[in-house]
Amino acid sequence: MSFVWSEHSANLMVANQAADENAVRRAVKRLEPGLMLTREFDEEHRGIVYVVRHWLGSGVTPLEVLRWRDPDGHPKPLSFALVDELQRQEARGRELYTEAEESNRKRREAEHRRLDAELEEFAREHGNAGSGLRSACLPRGQHLRIARDKRRARGEAA
């Protein structure tokens, strides 16, 4: 049996049982049938990073659930600690959902405030042009200029 050592906060070293990729894949599937374990090459750190995605159906991009990295961004070696982390996330599921909802609500409100400020600035720059009190400045066709020139030639008010 081999072990994988990983460093956690406060320089604490933790030994996890190294695992075969297929065994971890089966354990992930036992947690949730829609979860899938994939490998990606990490360009920055030149290694393989394991990613767990949730398959939502055909025509929909799978949702990334977990990217197996250490706090510094380096890929972690594959072990059953990945399954443990998924279980911890599942236990915090409702809390994570409410955090995400709150974050999205705050982001939408900030975006609305930014758009309102931009609209107010636009209105100040352009004055009453878009208020409906004046007609919009639109380009006129050539036929209107010719008709105006004919009326002026006849002595009519243009």
VODO-824563 format. One record per residue (C-alpha): residue in three letters; residue number from 1; x negated, y negated, z. Coordinates in pm, whole numbers, padded with zeros to 5 digits. Layout:
residues N
+-----+-----+--------+--------+--------+
|  aa |   i |      X |      Y |      Z |
+-----+-----+--------+--------+--------+
| ALA | NUM |      X |      Y |      Z |
...
+-----+-----+--------+--------+--------+
end
This chain:
residues 158
+-----+-----+--------+--------+--------+
|  aa |   i |      X |      Y |      Z |
+-----+-----+--------+--------+--------+
| MET |   1 |  00000 |  00000 |  00000 |
| SER |   2 | -00144 | -00339 | -00091 |
| PHE |   3 | -00074 | -00675 |  00059 |
| VAL |   4 | -00059 | -01026 | -00078 |
| TRP |   5 | -00181 | -01305 |  00148 |
| SER |   6 | -00016 | -01644 |  00128 |
| GLU |   7 | -00089 | -01961 |  00321 |
| HIS |   8 |  00196 | -02152 |  00482 |
| SER |   9 |  00215 | -02475 |  00677 |
| ALA |  10 | -00038 | -02532 |  00956 |
| ASN |  11 | -00284 | -02297 |  00781 |
| LEU |  12 | -00082 | -01992 |  00882 |
| MET |  13 | -00167 | -01687 |  00670 |
| VAL |  14 |  00116 | -01444 |  00605 |
| ALA |  15 |  00079 | -01095 |  00460 |
| ASN |  16 |  00354 | -00976 |  00229 |
| GLN |  17 |  00376 | -00638 |  00071 |
| ALA |  18 |  00269 | -00658 | -00292 |
| ALA |  19 |  00537 | -00528 | -00519 |
| ASP |  20 |  00589 | -00383 | -00857 |
| GLU |  21 |  00772 | -00626 | -01086 |
| ASN |  22 |  01045 | -00373 | -01163 |
| ALA |  23 |  01106 | -00308 | -00790 |
| VAL |  24 |  01145 | -00682 | -00723 |
| ARG |  25 |  01368 | -00714 | -01030 |
| ARG |  26 |  01596 | -00438 | -00895 |
| ALA |  27 |  01605 | -00601 | -00550 |
| VAL |  28 |  01702 | -00936 | -00708 |
| LYS |  29 |  01979 | -00765 | -00908 |
| ARG |  30 |  02110 | -00602 | -00587 |
| LEU |  31 |  02153 | -00949 | -00434 |
| GLU |  32 |  02356 | -01080 | -00726 |
| PRO |  33 |  02411 | -00901 | -01059 |
| GLY |  34 |  02386 | -01229 | -01253 |
| LEU |  35 |  02033 | -01304 | -01129 |
| MET |  36 |  01736 | -01223 | -01349 |
| LEU |  37 |  01364 | -01237 | -01279 |
| THR |  38 |  01153 | -01378 | -01561 |
| ARG |  39 |  00786 | -01465 | -01609 |
| GLU |  40 |  00655 | -01790 | -01754 |
| PHE |  41 |  00303 | -01902 | -01826 |
| ASP |  42 |  00201 | -02205 | -01620 |
| GLU |  43 | -00013 | -02429 | -01842 |
| GLU |  44 | -00133 | -02651 | -01558 |
| HIS |  45 | -00258 | -02375 | -01327 |
| ARG |  46 | -00327 | -02113 | -01596 |
| GLY |  47 | -00125 | -01835 | -01441 |
| ILE |  48 |  00205 | -01652 | -01445 |
| VAL |  49 |  00487 | -01805 | -01243 |
| TYR |  50 |  00797 | -01600 | -01163 |
| VAL |  51 |  01133 | -01769 | -01213 |
| VAL |  52 |  01474 | -01646 | -01097 |
| ARG |  53 |  01763 | -01759 | -01313 |
| HIS |  54 |  02138 | -01709 | -01284 |
| TRP |  55 |  02303 | -01598 | -01605 |
| LEU |  56 |  02636 | -01782 | -01643 |
| GLY |  57 |  02757 | -01626 | -01968 |
| SER |  58 |  02695 | -01635 | -02338 |
| GLY |  59 |  02643 | -01978 | -02488 |
| VAL |  60 |  02536 | -02126 | -02154 |
| THR |  61 |  02174 | -02186 | -02057 |
| PRO |  62 |  02086 | -01980 | -01746 |
| LEU |  63 |  02061 | -02188 | -01430 |
| GLU |  64 |  01721 | -02189 | -01261 |
| VAL |  65 |  01760 | -02078 | -00900 |
| LEU |  66 |  01401 | -02036 | -00780 |
| ARG |  67 |  01053 | -02104 | -00919 |
| TRP |  68 |  00805 | -01893 | -00718 |
| ARG |  69 |  00528 | -02141 | -00629 |
| ASP |  70 |  00344 | -02253 | -00320 |
| PRO |  71 |  00393 | -02611 | -00188 |
| ASP |  72 |  00096 | -02729 | -00397 |
| GLY |  73 |  00261 | -02606 | -00717 |
| HIS |  74 |  00037 | -02303 | -00773 |
| PRO |  75 |  00213 | -01980 | -00878 |
| LYS |  76 |  00255 | -01731 | -00595 |
| PRO |  77 |  00178 | -01362 | -00647 |
| LEU |  78 |  00485 | -01143 | -00682 |
| SER |  79 |  00604 | -00988 | -00356 |
| PHE |  80 |  00926 | -00908 | -00177 |
| ALA |  81 |  00899 | -01248 | -00008 |
| LEU |  82 |  01068 | -01376 | -00325 |
| VAL |  83 |  01375 | -01168 | -00238 |
| ASP |  84 |  01361 | -01296 |  00120 |
| GLU |  85 |  01356 | -01655 | -00007 |
| LEU |  86 |  01661 | -01587 | -00226 |
| GLN |  87 |  01843 | -01448 |  00077 |
| ARG |  88 |  01756 | -01761 |  00277 |
| GLN |  89 |  01889 | -01977 | -00004 |
| GLU |  90 |  02206 | -01770 | -00020 |
| ALA |  91 |  02261 | -01816 |  00353 |
| ARG |  92 |  02227 | -02193 |  00307 |
| GLY |  93 |  02447 | -02185 | -00005 |
| ARG |  94 |  02733 | -02404 |  00121 |
| GLU |  95 |  02488 | -02652 |  00276 |
| LEU |  96 |  02287 | -02672 | -00048 |
| TYR |  97 |  02611 | -02719 | -00245 |
| THR |  98 |  02727 | -03008 | -00027 |
| GLU |  99 |  02379 | -03166 | -00044 |
| ALA | 100 |  02388 | -03144 | -00423 |
| GLU | 101 |  02741 | -03290 | -00436 |
| GLU | 102 |  02640 | -03580 | -00212 |
| SER | 103 |  02326 | -03643 | -00416 |
| ASN | 104 |  02527 | -03644 | -00740 |
| ARG | 105 |  02785 | -03882 | -00591 |
| LYS | 106 |  02513 | -04125 | -00480 |
| ARG | 107 |  02347 | -04105 | -00822 |
| ARG | 108 |  02679 | -04180 | -00998 |
| GLU | 109 |  02748 | -04476 | -00768 |
| ALA | 110 |  02399 | -04617 | -00827 |
| GLU | 111 |  02450 | -04579 | -01203 |
| HIS | 112 |  02787 | -04759 | -01182 |
| ARG | 113 |  02628 | -05045 | -00985 |
| ARG | 114 |  02347 | -05072 | -01239 |
| LEU | 115 |  02593 | -05078 | -01532 |
| ASP | 116 |  02811 | -05340 | -01358 |
| ALA | 117 |  02506 | -05561 | -01304 |
| GLU | 118 |  02406 | -05524 | -01669 |
| LEU | 119 |  02758 | -05615 | -01784 |
| GLU | 120 |  02764 | -05922 | -01562 |
| GLU | 121 |  02426 | -06030 | -01699 |
| PHE | 122 |  02549 | -05976 | -02054 |
| ALA | 123 |  02860 | -06184 | -01982 |
| ARG | 124 |  02648 | -06469 | -01841 |
| GLU | 125 |  02422 | -06464 | -02146 |
| HIS | 126 |  02703 | -06469 | -02399 |
| GLY | 127 |  02949 | -06692 | -02219 |
| ASN | 128 |  03308 | -06681 | -02340 |
| ALA | 129 |  03231 | -06513 | -02672 |
| GLY | 130 |  03383 | -06183 | -02562 |
| SER | 131 |  03653 | -06316 | -02332 |
| GLY | 132 |  03930 | -06340 | -02590 |
| LEU | 133 |  03944 | -06720 | -02560 |
| ARG | 134 |  03749 | -06763 | -02880 |
| SER | 135 |  03746 | -06560 | -03196 |
| ALA | 136 |  03446 | -06344 | -03251 |
| CYS | 137 |  03177 | -06469 | -03484 |
| LEU | 138 |  03216 | -06228 | -03773 |
| PRO | 139 |  03051 | -06239 | -04113 |
| ARG | 140 |  03284 | -06367 | -04386 |
| GLY | 141 |  03313 | -06213 | -04729 |
| GLN | 142 |  03207 | -06384 | -05050 |
| HIS | 143 |  03567 | -06409 | -05174 |
| LEU | 144 |  03658 | -06628 | -04874 |
| ARG | 145 |  03371 | -06869 | -04954 |
| ILE | 146 |  03481 | -06894 | -05318 |
| ALA | 147 |  03843 | -06963 | -05217 |
| ARG | 148 |  03727 | -07231 | -04968 |
| ASP | 149 |  03512 | -07395 | -05239 |
| LYS | 150 |  03812 | -07403 | -05479 |
| ARG | 151 |  04034 | -07570 | -05215 |
| ARG | 152 |  03763 | -07829 | -05145 |
| ALA | 153 |  03731 | -07894 | -05522 |
| ARG | 154 |  04107 | -07961 | -05541 |
| GLY | 155 |  04077 | -08200 | -05247 |
| GLU | 156 |  04261 | -07982 | -04996 |
| ALA | 157 |  04148 | -07941 | -04636 |
| ALA | 158 |  03933 | -07636 | -04603 |
+-----+-----+--------+--------+--------+
end
